[in-house]
Amino acid sequence: MRKNIRLFGFFAIIALMISSCANQEKKEVIDMEKVKVEIQAMEDAFAAGEKAKDADAVAVYYSDDAISYINYAQPLEGKVAITEFIAKALAKDTIGNYNVYKVVDVFADGDMAVEIGSWTVFDVSGNEKDNGYYTAYFQKRDGSYECIRDMNMTPHSRKSGM
């Protein structure tokens, strides 16, 4: 009788182990270098759009429901508001400075990715004028990442533009 109980217990434990293994979803292995390259390409396109003074090209970066947290202002809610802000900032620019964005670190899981990046402003002669950091939160939609939240910050106490 004891032998039967032990045998039953053994098989019950084995059955539970098999059941729990079968119920676990296989987690997709994400190629972080590939994600980093993809997001860097988005950052490069963002910078190119700014340099060309094309607000719509810059705004491709954002999802329709994005929220952008910028220095010294209320958050911009939605792609339309973000695009309008970018267009006004680009229209005010008469000195020709340009930005370079660099992915510093990226973390991804499932269809989400978080980027920590740096930005640097250069004048037309290539001299560094300002710099800072940003964080962007992406969601993969229709096979491509879109920025759904971002926050720009500068280590300086003065106000800075785009």
Buried (B, 14 or more C-beta within 10 A) or exposed (E): EEEEEEEEEEEEEEEEEEEEEEEEEEEEEBEEEEBBEBBBEBBBBBBEBBBEBBBEBBBBBBBEEBBBBBBEEEEBEBBEBBBBBBBEBBEEEEEEBBBBBEBEEBEBEEEEBBBEBEBBBBEEEEEEEBBBBBBBBBBBEEEEBBBBBBBBEBEEEEEBEB
